[in-house]
């Protein structure tokens, strides 16, 4: 019998030099709403859920659902917080989890006023290290719309391998069938990354 997912041990917080990652709580709903509202035009071309986020009450429902899925180890969504100030910067997590294979997908978003400062790169490093060092990952995947050049630079910078392009794979928020770039990292790739030896999580 496979080990029940609920028994998989996870840290409640991950600390980087500048970011803190932790599961969202209902108390974060207003701050998340403010971040999304500030960044709606910036996020909407890439993320279909932005159109469904219409109020802080919507976010409270979403936060509760995220917490339930975290506890069941079905989806490991986290908030990205400024470690010094506690300000919400965005969201990320380990998604589309296959515990049998130990395969994960990393997604991310960042508020517009925090863009271009390396917060997402630091976040992906932390989640990648968690997956390989603590969760025994065999594969981590990042999917990118080819038009989202800034987002594409994150896996490229960190040593993820571009495995290919899925053509007309998914509807974009504007309703058009869009390509997806598939970046992935396996343990052999991770062993070659210079940042894997950063201070322990």
N, C-alpha and C positions, 0 to 999 in steps of 0.2 A: 504494500500500500504506500502511495506517495505521502510525504510529510504534509500535514494540513498547512495550508498557506498561513493561517492565523498565527502559527508558531514561529514564523520567520522573524528574527529579531532585527529591529531597525532603530537607529538613533532618531530622537525627536528633533534634533537640530544638527546642522552642518555649518561649520564656521570657516570662512575663507578670510583672506587679509582684509577684504572690504565688504563682503556680503555675508549675510546669515540666511540660511535656508531652513524653513520649517513648514509643517503642514498648515494650511489656512485654518482659521477658526471663524466662527460666526461673528466674533467681535471685529474681524478684519473687513467685514463686508462694506462698510462705508468708505474705508480707505481704498479698497480695491475698486469700488465704483468710481471714486474720484480719479484714480489712475486711468481707468478705461475711458471715462468721459473726456479727460484731458487729451487722450491719445486716439480717439475714435477714428479720425481720418487717417492716422498713421497706421493703425492696426487692421482696419476693415478690409483692405484689399487682399489680405493674406489669411485672416482668421474668421471663419463663418460664425463662430459663437459670439462675436462682437455685436452682431445685429440682434441677438437674442437677449443681450444685457441691456435692460431698459430702466432699471432702478436699483437702488440699494437693496430693496426687498428681493429682487431677482437674485442678487448676489448672495443674500443670506441663505436662500434655498440652495444655491449652488455650493456654498461653503459647507452646509450640512451634508450634502450628497458626497462632496469630496472627502469629508472626514470619515463618513461611513465606509467609503471605498478604501481609504487608507487603512482603517482598522481591519478590514477584510483582506488587505494586501492585493486588492484587485487593480488599483491604480494609485500611484504614489505622487500625487500633485503636491507641489510646495510653492510657497511664496518666496520671492526674492526680496530681502530687506536690506537696507543700508545698515551695516553693522554698527556704525557710530551713532546714527540718529534714530534708527527704527523705522524710517520711512519706507513705505512699500515702493519697490522699484519695478516689479513685474511678477511673472509666474513661470514655473517650469515643472519638471518632474520626470519620472520614469513611467511610461505609458505603454499600452498594448503589450502587457507583460505575458510572457510564456514561461511559467515557473519550471515546467518540465525541461525545456531547453535552456532555461536561464537566458532568455533573450528579452531585450528592453528597447523601447524607443524613447528618445529624449526630444521634448518639444520645449519651446520657450517664447516668451514675449516680454517686451520691456517698454516702460512708459516713455513717451517721446522726449521728456526733459532729462532722461537718464541714458539716452542712446549715445553710442559712440565712445563710451568711457571704460569699456572692458568688463562691465558687470556680467554680461551674458557669457563671455569666455570663461570667466572665473566660475560661474554657476555650472557650466557644462563640465569643466574640470572636476568640480566637487562631486557631481552626480556620476560621472564616469568612474572616478576613483571608488565611490561607494559601491557601484555595481560590480566592478572587478575585484576590489580588495575585500569587500564584506559580503557580497551576495553571490559570488562565484559566477559572474556573467560569462557567457560564451560569445555573446554578440550584443552590441549596442548600435542602434540605427538612428540616423537623423534624416528626415525627408524635408526637402526644400523646394519651393517653387523657383524655377530657374531665374525668374524675373526679380526675385528678392535678393539682390546682390549682397547687401549688408549681412543678411542672415547666412548666406552661403559661406561667407568668409570665416565664420566661427568654426565649423568642422574642418575646413581647409587649414586653418591656423593651428589646430590642435592635433593634426595628424590622422584624422579620419580618412578612409579610402573612398574615393568616388567609384562606386561599383557600376553605375550605369544610370540611364534615364528611362523612367516609365512614361511612355508617350500617351498623352490624352488620358491620364490615369484617374484624375479626380476633378470634380467640378470646383472651380474657384468661387469665392463669394459673389462674383458678378455673373455666375451662371455658365461660364465658358469652361469647356474641358481643357484642363491645364496639365502640362508635363510635371513630373516630380523627379528631382535628382535624389538618388539614394546614396548616402554616405554611411559607412559602417566602420566599426572597429571590433576586432577580435583580440583575444589575449596576446597573440604574437605581435600585433600592431601596438597594443598598449605597452608591451615590454620595451618598445623602442622610443616611447615618448619621454622627453627629458623631465616633464613635470610630474611624473608618477611618484617621484621620491620626495615630493613636498612634505611638510610636517604631517604627522598622522591625523586622520580625521577625528 
